[in-house]
């Protein structure tokens, strides 16, 4: 049954998770929706019934509540007998037993279906006989009236004696459904003695379906004991159907709707030991139009042999995948290709939809690894595969791992992407001490592009590594074979970054920031743990909103539709135990905006500072240096109207204006253990403004 559960207002429990998530509105109350709101209505109704009828058992209470429910627009398998009606239930003396009926799932074809009959039994809990007039209404799977005669009653009137029972036959004639498939529902409604009794009934009418028998055979030619397998629907009535298949006998029989499928199976020598062998068999195209028997024979599979140039590199990850259509893909995740064999089953796929990829990672020592992702469109999946990479096919990326706090560990790992949605490679990453370099050798064929993810990590109270700061290469980079590249992560100066898809957005009557406030010195976008965040929005000089979102896009501000001047400001602070550099960042953006039909990027700029610093975000104390200053966003190039830059050596208590010449400012590095701070203001030629202040930008050493 159903019960009221939408926008239910009740007393708030201060400090509870719900109260913290939803807030009190009005004070002392909160409003929520869901089954947790509906359930108390049912429990309360049962309590009222028990108070009225203390001698009733739980089954009696259930029968009275369901039998007296008020009908709705949904079918029995969606709503049960209807919405609870406690005012009717407390007066109910005649109930249905059982409260609902099922007629099973007759198999297709239905031309020879026999009528199926069940009994609707009424129980009179009262002291007087009750005569009931009966009717039945039935619907097809689409909610339309079912064919005449699909459900029939054996009688239209029945008298239920006081304290006794009476039954009426209900028959389902599934032969009458034509080509229809799905759930055919009915309600039997009995009225009499001032009462209404509702009983739901359903039958699941099979559409055109067939038996598929699958025989799994191991490398020894015997029925496989250990395997996992799935049959996945793609087209026709089979679309989105999934059948997971397993039986210790090695044979599975499943009845499925007519349509297009793909079949995947992994047969194991020992499910707990990959070294005993895995045979991965896949049939990416399977049209089920009749009963069929298929063999999945591990002996058809051939070995996979993928190696990297350095024989001292140990395999740690193998991740082959294939994709039959967008969003439908399968893969095997193991630590090595050494014990994997593969086979394609069935016909070729010639429509260009089938893709296959091979990804893997090998590690050498504590700070060097090989990562490969290759593949693309195919017509047949590989039955066995061999690829021996050469140094000349790989690019080298030296990832410099920074940290401006002492004693930190870092984790960096590449993730490869192939074009056209053909897959993603799982890069390997392991922790190492920060202030070090990790060397990646990456494949370059098949138009692969590479993300590189960086995390500064620390141990929590349970000894588990947790991230304090995260940075990544985005969008993914393309590398050329034989070339060496350098990426530096998590070094000063940290500050806002705009450009591309990073900036301030308006959609309808909502404004939100979606940009990194502490992008690292190389411009990698990311985020960090903060000790405090304060973000505000002013409209024509008046504050209209405040939140604790560091411009991640998670908390948009609601604004009026009309045109106005806005100023979005944020201030974030970091614990020096997480990051000593850029311990505080303040930024603001001033612009005009009005309601837009579609999401729009608003004119925003920022100023970036990129001094030469070490992995510890420190530079030689007292040395004279020039610091590159770059304007990003709407005010770049000829759009820049004005730019002012200030420097502080006392953590922002006093500021000195500094001239920008040729995109640089001249500074003297701070004394050992001391910091320098930067502040800037930029305006574009359309009057949009931006400010940024970065405290403890970097330190002297």
Steps between C-alpha positions, in 0.01 A plus 500: 500500500596865485484778756562877500872559462550819299586829673422369847566753777585377849695601808874528441756314710774761555843370405367202303633428152165587343478827689851595390431408137155657466501781753203614705212657308309630689703518818477174694375299202633349181335383179607187314378242248548126465406162639634604840222758509232259377583211733393677823153550350466124457638425846268756656199361315584150622523632856155658472356173370661306783352743749153451349543120467750381764416136422609530134821332390763664278353325195157643585642851524677463167189361331281781630744771392554361150139402437368846592763697305391772260569423134738713297611527139772235533494124452522246786868426435569873534281603795362183654134538584518880514550785744443433867162625629504461877153652541363211293727239655382559858144412392600205281367156597532319164850444365662317210716199579749494334522872433623450141515230233762405244439286193864431420675556168367283217754438224481628144335411266161553659273356231467182704483658847251341738291712736651533848267529799565628850264549794420839649413423860317741730513475876234658721647614832167649611185369665264547201477336159612731218390471135753631249448608138809422293658660195836472328695759300809399305781686321770399254873575543453851358219586740225462241193281556588133462315297233142415596493180699869501589401477867160352592320444830321177586220697672389861529360471851605312810384492862769473767364354825586662831827355625536294182632509146371487143691463176453603138704379204708746296626367166772645275461423128852584376422364153308823435800734514601475134862610459500693825772427753552621853289532812121475470341628821157489657314624803209303641278745688240366741241740646238440765402575856648848471843355421728465200754219466774528235710207379783537248592237242782474244625267230830544317435420134816395321578664164673317216775318687735210454711262703874560479712215635864577574764234556826614661804278437836528676851457362483130588197448277269439795206714615645812662463525877615859538377774272308826489283592207237744385252539216431867427209630291562761232206524259129432474313366805838384631633855539644565847424147618785343698536135596785388723567134439657234719436141602740254656406245234657715229169528315253787527160526336335841489185624329542840340301737277565501128766755410867586466746418777866464577639215707801522731670227703812454708598140576745456786745226583468614862290805594742580784819470296529682167826316434290189435370672189206712382334438165296800388243412235272756341232492236427867424213421263227250583153515347248289689218402263453137603593251768876446487791327670843665511834363611757722669815291480813626678710299255411750226689779680857603413766670720547874544865611497570869567844618613688827558867567409646471850512138611549610861157668504249285685137477381252634754185561298332363189168646391368392158152616399259494212199718427206382290314831510514822697478420869505122450846360564675214674848460641734280698708649781801288598860564600661361186428388145716191556211267585225651283366349179225644278265390224240656272185294451238535230479725194688820428353838596517713187306812598797677664362476852747247643816626670774328693785629711797370696630686805770409746755621752849380591709633790878527533640584841333763715462784251468376142221333305372411154136559400346400170157544343446388140202398293210630297227380266498133402265259324616203703629489855849360526542126537836535668704818470871587492670838528861566605554870559828668405657808661452685172121459532480657845511851644660576836335731751692607809240587763650728768305455823490809717382580853531819703445319831751265660487121500245454225446207268380530143316271262508562126366283222415534130166407346485442125203577277432377148290711260138443402405372842688177443610469858711603790821350630549455872830655598700369793596722791689437823600740778852636528660782694418844364780730383597231251450403136310208350579392146220379271559326166175535304370350177430745218325300226130501406455869588510426872490799736607500863372647822739501791345508846696623803403469865677630807415239761529447872420214735177521698453364852444151356820508298312543172622751242264791442534782250565857616545653155428378148624625163469365148604558142181611326412489219696180435835556330640351180863387512734417213702180487867543589444834676551584869262730687492649849194559717528675836219456750402669824746790503451875541345732412154357566208713388184522287503382140247592231472424131362220289207356693624644831329816618171645621171379354142613483213265420151645517486681832803331658861618517780267602877489498667196346874551519797396713581758767841344571624378161869420543793690355495303175130578464371153578142521615413330824389550856631496853389457858399836644462610860241759396309607190280806462338576166260792454298655219407868491242649263519875437704532818268296727592153623241248382668172587780324685622139511803282569557377144856575373359556150466132415158562347325312775297786647355743244357834606140575402465850353225720348451494125564869432836649404729606786862533605629204699810442709590140580763468773670209668757463776665168587757411764724196532668337796880546472528130585326439165653785300719779629502670158190700404358454849224748416349595166244779453343562160210697354333555165272792403276472193153574369247225436135428429295185443616281213319217322794262500804461720745780425859569603523845657795739441755414768874556523780432745869572544756220534854521648760241397835551675772239480481298823610159618277202566463635855362833366811680622758714320850625595460757778568862409570437132375754247255338263247583230162331535281436192151651534224368273143619455251224418140517381300790362775760554773323305697665221346809344193468724701612805417854613701517823718283722636582845732275700610526863757317712512443876778362722297509824214260418282771349511758777659749261511494120734668250391563144735347246532583131429230243750516214492253216267271691731486805553664836830537681520375859755394755438154637395496865745422780550141609178368653311817404243544226396735224136577415348627175190703424362607162203675342407474133224660291400424144383757245136416568529590867516149645740487796697238687714506813720241664712499816732208576652493847825310562535453125841337546784494753871570515762240585 
